[in-house]
């Protein structure tokens, strides 16, 4: 868009001039974020939220004697940016007044670059009435069943522009469209309360329905509700287990990925003691990657201007490296991975995941289950929590028994508990099928992320425990 290009040129000029007029500490940078979008919500037959928003602001940082100072500006001009840098410098100096740290920043190259993620269908090219119709169509189809008690359909779309310039010669900008569509339904079947959730994400514009129909989305939600209602009891305990790609993604993010974030590694993560050691069979590789098809965590540069690269957390069973920013990269003696991300211009970057995945293997699902006499297949997750020792508790939307190498009837599994490290250590195989999911990580700030992987078979010894219903 021509108007967007003019704005981009002006912002870059302001940032460059502001940096040229300022000096303080060992390093300083500016980050400008411009974002506009819409949030919509359909609930039980009507649109309850339809909100457009637009904002732009700047974040200034200064690194002085090993300490950071930061400040923001809501107006983008040279004077405001210089003033924000001065406030950041003052804060850094005050923080460093009592002592000096030897902390440094890992080296990165000076870069002058830009990237626009391709857009197939601009949000503004889609009439608002079409978006309302899409929410209405999916919601009404789910709501039409007598056993359904409530339905919520959400649409969030936003266009983000990020600009980063530093005292070390970084000058970059990147733009990307995000779109998120989610359906949540509750009901009562056979005297049981049932809940199902389905979400989708895109980073190429309003393209949800290029690949899936309203009927298919509604059908996925209803199918999960009905299977929960028809599920039979299962004895609590551990079984030979197949973990679905959706659940693999949740566990790899929540119960393993956070353990590999360098700020947690340096402050208590159990994964720190495994660096360079074998933790799983050789067919297990875990990565946090900056580019996967339609990944919500896709970036070319992080919010420190570091070129984003794969963070290979586990390489063929061995813990190799951690996700870092520049400061923790220097502390760990590791090249930064491009994992410093911020929710917006008001906050400083933190070490955050992007697209965290268990890499696929060579097995088919049939081959993974063919010799299981009796086991379980755990389906889609529904909320949960995890700790820095790898333990987790996760809700489950759907699960199935495996009998003599065949997936059988749905079973009642409300939640599972386990340990991610024990699961990987006791992995038996991974499928060639691969899938990612879409969501938001809430580590003090909210950022869009994806996670996923293949089907994972885990032996009874390391499998998560099924709780009593």
C-alpha positions in Angstrom: 0.0 0.0 0.0 1.4 3.4 -1.0 0.3 5.1 2.2 2.0 2.4 4.3 5.2 2.8 2.4 5.3 6.6 3.0 4.8 5.9 6.7 7.5 3.3 6.7 10.0 5.7 5.1 9.2 8.5 7.6 9.6 6.2 10.6 12.9 4.9 9.4 14.2 8.4 8.8 13.1 9.6 12.3 14.7 6.6 13.9 18.0 7.1 12.0 18.2 10.8 12.9 17.3 10.2 16.5 20.1 7.6 16.9 22.6 10.0 15.3 21.7 12.7 17.9 22.2 10.5 20.9 25.0 8.7 22.8 24.9 6.8 26.1 26.3 3.6 27.5 27.6 0.5 25.6 24.6 0.1 23.3 21.2 1.6 22.5 18.3 0.9 20.2 14.9 2.0 19.1 11.9 -0.2 18.2 8.7 1.1 16.7 5.6 -1.0 16.4 2.6 0.0 14.3 -0.5 -2.2 14.5 -4.1 -2.1 13.4 -6.8 -4.7 13.5 -10.2 -5.9 14.4 -11.7 -8.2 17.1 -15.1 -9.9 16.6 -17.1 -12.3 18.8 -20.3 -14.1 18.0 -22.0 -15.6 21.0 -25.2 -17.7 21.2 -26.8 -16.2 18.2 -25.5 -12.6 17.9 -22.4 -10.5 17.5 -21.3 -9.3 20.9 -18.0 -7.7 20.0 -17.0 -5.8 16.9 -14.0 -3.6 17.6 -11.4 -1.9 15.4 -8.2 -0.6 16.9 -5.0 1.2 15.7 -1.9 2.2 17.5 1.7 3.1 17.0 4.5 3.7 19.5 8.2 3.4 20.2 10.4 1.6 22.7 13.9 2.9 23.5 16.6 0.8 25.3 20.0 1.6 26.7 22.6 -0.9 27.9 24.9 0.8 30.4 27.6 -0.9 32.6 25.7 -4.2 32.3 22.2 -2.9 33.1 19.2 -2.0 30.9 17.1 1.1 31.0 14.0 1.5 28.8 11.3 4.1 28.0 8.5 4.5 25.5 7.1 7.2 23.3 3.6 7.4 21.8 4.5 10.0 19.3 6.8 9.2 16.5 9.1 12.1 15.6 12.8 12.8 16.1 12.3 14.9 19.3 10.1 12.3 21.0 12.5 9.4 20.1 15.5 11.3 21.4 13.6 12.1 24.6 12.7 8.4 25.1 16.4 7.4 24.6 17.4 10.0 27.2 14.9 8.6 29.7 16.2 5.1 29.1 19.8 6.3 29.6 18.8 7.9 32.9 17.1 4.7 34.2 20.1 2.5 33.1 22.5 4.8 34.9 20.4 4.9 38.1 20.1 1.1 38.1 23.9 0.8 37.6 24.8 3.4 40.2 25.2 0.9 43.1 27.3 -1.7 41.2 28.7 -2.7 37.9 28.0 -6.0 36.2 30.3 -7.7 33.7 27.3 -8.7 31.5 27.9 -8.1 27.8 25.9 -8.6 24.6 26.6 -11.3 22.1 27.8 -9.9 18.7 25.4 -9.7 15.8 25.9 -8.4 12.3 24.9 -4.9 11.2 21.9 -5.4 8.9 19.9 -3.1 6.6 17.0 -5.1 5.5 13.2 -5.4 5.2 10.7 -8.1 4.6 6.9 -8.1 3.9 5.2 -11.4 4.5 3.1 -12.2 1.4 -0.6 -11.4 1.6 -3.1 -13.4 -0.5 -6.2 -11.5 0.7 -6.0 -8.2 2.4 -8.2 -7.8 5.5 -9.5 -4.5 4.1 -10.6 -6.2 0.9 -13.0 -8.4 2.7 -16.4 -6.7 3.5 -17.4 -6.7 7.1 -20.6 -8.4 6.2 -18.7 -11.4 4.9 -16.8 -11.8 8.2 -20.0 -11.5 10.2 -21.6 -14.1 7.9 -18.6 -16.5 8.5 -19.0 -16.3 12.3 -22.7 -16.7 12.0 -22.5 -19.7 9.7 -20.1 -21.7 11.9 -21.8 -20.7 15.2 -25.3 -21.5 14.0 -24.3 -24.9 12.7 -22.8 -25.8 16.1 -25.7 -24.2 18.0 -28.3 -26.2 16.0 -27.8 -29.4 18.0 -30.1 -29.8 20.9 -27.4 -30.9 23.3 -25.3 -27.8 22.7 -25.7 -25.2 25.5 -23.4 -22.4 24.4 -21.2 -21.4 21.5 -18.6 -18.7 21.1 -16.9 -17.9 17.8 -14.0 -15.4 17.7 -12.2 -13.7 14.9 -9.1 -11.6 15.4 -7.2 -10.0 12.6 -4.3 -7.5 12.8 -1.6 -6.1 10.6 1.8 -5.5 12.4 4.8 -3.5 11.3 8.0 -3.7 13.3 10.9 -1.3 12.9 14.3 -1.8 14.7 17.4 0.5 14.6 20.4 0.4 16.8 23.7 2.0 17.6 25.5 -1.0 16.0 24.1 -0.4 12.6 20.9 -2.5 12.6 18.2 -0.9 10.5 15.3 -3.3 9.6 11.6 -3.5 9.3 9.1 -6.3 8.9 5.4 -6.5 8.3 3.0 -9.4 8.7 -0.8 -10.0 8.7 -2.2 -12.3 11.5 -5.6 -13.9 11.5 -7.1 -16.1 14.2 -10.5 -18.0 14.2 -11.7 -20.0 17.1 -14.8 -21.9 18.1 -15.7 -22.9 21.7 -18.8 -25.0 22.5 -20.2 -26.6 25.6 -23.1 -29.0 25.9 -24.6 -31.9 27.9 -24.8 -35.4 26.5 -25.9 -38.5 28.4 -25.8 -36.6 31.6 -22.2 -35.4 31.1 -20.9 -31.9 30.6 -18.8 -31.7 27.4 -16.6 -29.0 26.0 -14.9 -28.7 22.6 -12.5 -26.2 21.0 -11.2 -25.6 17.5 -8.9 -22.9 16.3 -7.2 -21.9 13.1 -4.4 -19.3 12.3 -3.2 -17.7 9.1 -0.4 -15.3 8.3 -1.4 -14.6 4.6 -4.5 -12.6 5.2 -8.2 -13.6 5.4 -7.8 -17.1 3.9 -9.4 -19.4 6.4 -12.1 -20.7 4.1 -9.8 -21.3 1.1 -9.0 -24.7 2.6 -11.9 -25.6 4.9 -15.6 -25.0 4.9 -18.0 -23.8 7.6 -19.5 -27.2 7.7 -16.2 -28.9 8.2 -15.2 -26.6 11.1 -18.6 -27.0 12.8 -18.4 -30.8 12.2 -15.0 -31.0 14.0 -16.4 -29.3 17.1 -19.6 -31.4 17.1 -17.7 -34.6 16.6 -15.5 -33.9 19.7 -18.6 -33.1 21.8 -20.4 -36.3 20.7 -17.4 -38.5 21.3 -17.1 -37.1 24.8 -20.7 -37.9 25.4 -20.4 -41.5 24.1 -17.0 -42.2 25.8 -16.7 -45.1 28.1 -14.8 -45.2 31.4 -11.2 -46.2 31.5 -9.2 -47.3 34.5 -6.9 -44.6 35.8 -3.2 -45.2 35.4 -0.5 -45.5 32.7 -0.7 -47.2 29.3 1.3 -47.6 26.1 0.3 -44.2 24.7 0.0 -42.5 21.3 0.1 -38.7 21.7 -1.6 -36.7 19.0 0.2 -33.9 17.1 -2.0 -31.3 18.8 -1.1 -32.6 22.3 2.5 -33.0 21.3 2.6 -29.3 20.4 1.1 -28.3 23.7 3.5 -30.4 25.8 6.5 -29.4 23.7 5.7 -25.8 24.3 4.4 -25.7 27.8 6.3 -28.5 29.5 9.5 -28.5 27.5 10.0 -25.4 25.5 9.8 -23.1 28.5 12.5 -25.2 30.2 14.8 -24.3 27.3 14.4 -20.5 27.4 17.8 -19.1 28.6 16.4 -16.9 31.3 14.8 -19.9 32.9 17.9 -22.0 32.2 19.9 -19.5 34.2 17.4 -19.4 37.1 16.3 -23.0 37.8 15.2 -24.9 34.8 15.9 -28.6 35.2 17.1 -28.7 31.5 20.2 -26.7 32.4 21.9 -29.9 33.8 21.3 -31.8 30.6 23.2 -29.5 28.2 25.4 -31.8 26.0 23.8 -34.9 27.5 21.6 -37.6 26.0 18.0 -37.1 27.1 16.0 -39.1 24.5 16.4 -41.7 21.7 18.2 -40.6 18.6 15.0 -40.1 16.6 14.0 -37.3 18.9 14.8 -33.8 17.7 13.1 -30.7 19.1 13.5 -27.2 17.6 12.1 -23.7 17.9 12.0 -22.4 14.4 11.3 -19.0 12.9 9.7 -20.2 9.8 7.1 -22.9 9.2 4.2 -22.9 6.9 1.6 -20.4 8.3 3.4 -20.4 11.6 2.1 -17.8 14.1 5.6 -17.4 15.4 7.2 -16.8 12.0 9.7 -13.9 12.1 12.8 -12.9 10.0 14.3 -10.8 12.9 13.6 -10.7 16.6 12.9 -7.5 18.5 16.6 -7.0 19.1 17.3 -7.0 15.4 18.9 -10.5 15.6 18.4 -12.6 12.4 16.1 -15.4 13.4 17.5 -18.9 13.1 16.6 -22.4 14.2 17.2 -23.1 17.9 18.1 -26.8 18.0 17.1 -27.7 21.6 17.5 -31.4 21.2 19.5 -32.8 18.4 19.0 -36.6 17.8 18.4 -37.1 21.5 21.1 -34.8 22.9 20.4 -31.4 24.5 22.3 -29.0 22.2 21.4 -25.4 22.9 18.8 -23.0 24.4 16.7 -20.1 23.1 18.5 -16.9 23.9 18.5 -13.1 23.6 21.8 -11.3 23.2 22.6 -10.9 26.9 21.9 -14.5 27.9 23.6 -15.7 24.7 26.8 -14.0 25.9 26.3 -15.5 29.4 25.9 -19.0 28.0 28.6 -18.6 25.4 26.1 -19.3 22.7 25.2 -17.4 19.5 21.8 -15.7 19.9 18.9 -17.5 18.3 16.6 -14.6 17.6 14.1 -15.4 20.4 13.8 -11.9 21.9 10.2 -10.9 21.4 7.9 -8.2 22.8 4.1 -8.0 22.9 4.2 -4.4 21.7 6.0 -1.1 22.0 5.2 -0.6 25.7 7.4 -3.5 26.9 10.9 -4.7 26.6 11.7 -8.0 24.7 11.8 -11.2 26.6 13.1 -14.6 25.6 10.0 -16.2 23.9 9.3 -19.1 21.7 8.3 -18.8 18.1 7.2 -22.2 16.5 8.3 -25.0 18.8 8.1 -28.4 17.3 9.0 -32.1 17.7 10.4 -33.1 14.3 8.7 -35.9 12.4 10.1 -39.3 11.7 9.5 -42.2 9.2 6.6 -44.2 10.8 3.0 -44.2 9.8 0.4 -44.0 12.5 -0.6 -47.6 11.7 3.0 -48.8 12.2 3.2 -47.0 15.6 0.1 -48.8 17.0 0.2 -52.2 15.2 1.8 -54.1 18.1 0.0 -52.3 21.0 -2.2 -54.9 22.7 -4.1 -52.4 24.8 -3.3 -48.7 25.0 -4.6 -45.2 24.6 -4.5 -42.4 21.9 -4.7 -39.0 23.5 -6.3 -36.4 21.3 -6.8 -32.6 21.5 -5.7 -30.7 24.7 -7.9 -28.3 26.6 -5.9 -26.1 28.9 -3.3 -27.0 31.5 -0.2 -26.0 33.3 3.4 -26.9 33.6 6.4 -26.4 35.9 10.2 -25.8 35.4 10.9 -29.5 36.3 8.9 -30.7 33.3 5.9 -31.8 35.2 2.5 -31.0 33.7 -1.3 -31.4 34.1 -3.3 -31.0 30.9 -7.0 -31.3 30.1 -8.1 -33.6 27.3 -11.0 -33.1 24.8 -10.9 -36.5 23.3 -9.2 -39.8 23.7 -9.5 -43.4 22.3 -8.6 -46.9 23.3 -6.2 -48.9 21.2 -7.1 -52.6 21.1 -4.9 -55.1 19.3 -3.3 -52.5 17.0 -6.5 -50.7 16.1 -7.9 -47.4 17.3 -11.2 -48.2 19.0 -13.9 -46.5 21.1 -13.7 -43.0 22.7 -12.8 -43.2 26.4 -13.3 -40.8 29.2 -10.1 -38.9 30.0 -10.6 -35.5 31.6 -6.9 -34.8 32.3 -3.4 -36.2 32.3 -0.4 -35.7 34.4 3.3 -36.5 33.6 6.8 -35.2 33.0 7.9 -34.1 29.5 11.5 -35.3 30.0 10.3 -38.7 31.1 8.0 -38.8 28.0 10.9 -38.0 25.6 13.2 -40.4 27.4 10.7 -43.2 26.9 9.7 -42.4 23.4 9.2 -45.4 21.1 8.7 -43.7 17.8 7.4 -40.7 15.9 5.2 -40.5 12.8 5.9 -38.8 9.5 2.6 -37.0 9.8 3.2 -33.4 11.0 0.8 -30.7 12.2 1.1 -27.3 13.9 -1.4 -25.4 16.0 -2.0 -21.7 16.7 -2.2 -19.7 19.9 -0.7 -17.1 22.2 1.9 -17.6 24.9 1.4 -15.6 28.1 4.9 -15.4 29.7 4.3 -12.0 31.3 3.4 -10.7 27.8 1.2 -12.2 25.1 2.8 -13.1 21.8 1.5 -15.3 18.9 3.1 -18.7 18.7 2.7 -22.1 17.0 3.7 -25.5 18.2 3.3 -29.0 16.9 4.8 -32.2 15.7 4.0 -35.8 14.7 2.2 -38.6 16.5 4.5 -39.7 19.3 4.4 -43.2 20.8 5.5 -43.4 24.5 6.0 -46.6 26.5 3.9 -47.2 29.5 6.9 -46.4 31.8 7.1 -42.8 30.6 3.5 -42.2 29.5 1.4 -39.5 31.2 -1.0 -40.8 33.9 -4.7 -40.8 33.1 -6.7 -39.4 36.1 -10.0 -40.6 37.4 -13.1 -39.0 35.8 
